[in-house]
């Protein structure tokens, strides 16, 4: 099916529609759009990991114009088209405890 050209709804648009349109079918469509976008990010992460392995082990398969490179470009285009996909807060990394400084001062020292 060929779709007409249209501007992709932003994350803000989806949130606005969620609040303005409580109908379950509308909300289900909004959830589906957002789910597919999150899956797209995960797919890109997995693909990039595999692509790096191909670049290392079979670089000819990763050259421009080859199917793997074309898929990589398509993923990037679709992600860029969607804009911000996930703006949830990222977890803070665990603090690093410097045990030598702690021993010298008698309390934990974190960086």
N, C-alpha and C positions, 0 to 999 in steps of 0.2 A: 504494500500500500504506500503510495506516495503522499506525503503530507505537505500542506501548504507551508510557506515560510511564516514563522512566528517568533516572537521574542519569548525566551524561556522565562517562566515565572521565577522570581527570586525567592530565597528563603523567607524574606520579609513578606512577600506576596502570599506565600503558602500559609504563614502564620496569620496574616490578616484574614484570609479566606476561612481559615479554621474558626476564628472567632466570629466572623460575620455569617457563616453558613453552617448551622448546627445539623443539617440533614445528614443522616448516616451515610448515604451514598456519596455525598460531596466529601465528607471527611475520609471515607475509605479511599477515594481517588487521591486526596492530598497525601494520605499515608503511603499509598503505593508509589507516588512520585518521589517522596522523600526516601522511601526504602530503596528504590532503584538507584537513587543518587548515592546513598551510602554504600550500596553494593558495588557501584561503579568505582568508588574510591578504593574499596577493598580489592577489587579486581585489578586496578592499576598497581596497587602495592604488590600483589602476587605476580603480576606480569613483569613488573620492573625487576623483581628478584630473579625470575626465570630468564629475562632478557640479559641481565648481567652475567649469568652463567653461560648463556649462549655466546655472548661477546667474548668471554674468556676461552670457552672450549671449541667453538665453531664460528669464528668471527665472520666468515663469509655469509652466514645466514642472517647476520645482524646488520648488514650494510643497507644504506638507503635504497628504497625501492623494493626491497625484499618484503614478503608478507609480514614478517614479524615487526619490521620497522613501520610498515603502514598501519598495523594494528596499534602500535605504540602511539603514533601520531593521532589516530582516530580517538583513542582514549583521552589523550591530552586535550584535543579540540572539544570533546563532549564535556569534559570536566570544566574547562574554561568557560564554555557556553552556559553552564549551570550557575556559575558564580560561586559564592560561598555555599558550601553544602553542609558543613557541620561547624557550628560556632559554640558548641558546648565547651565548658572549661576543661582544660587538659589537667590531668592529675599532676601534682608536684612530684618531682623526683625525690627519692628518699634522701634524707640528710646524711652527709658523710661525717662520721665522728672521728676526730683526731685523738687517738688514744694516748699518743705521746704527750700532747699538750694537756690532755685531761689528767694524766699522771702527774705532770709538773704543777698543775694548778688545783688539783683535787675536785674538778667538776668537768662535765662533758663540754668539749669545745666543738662547735659545728661550723661548717663552711657554707 
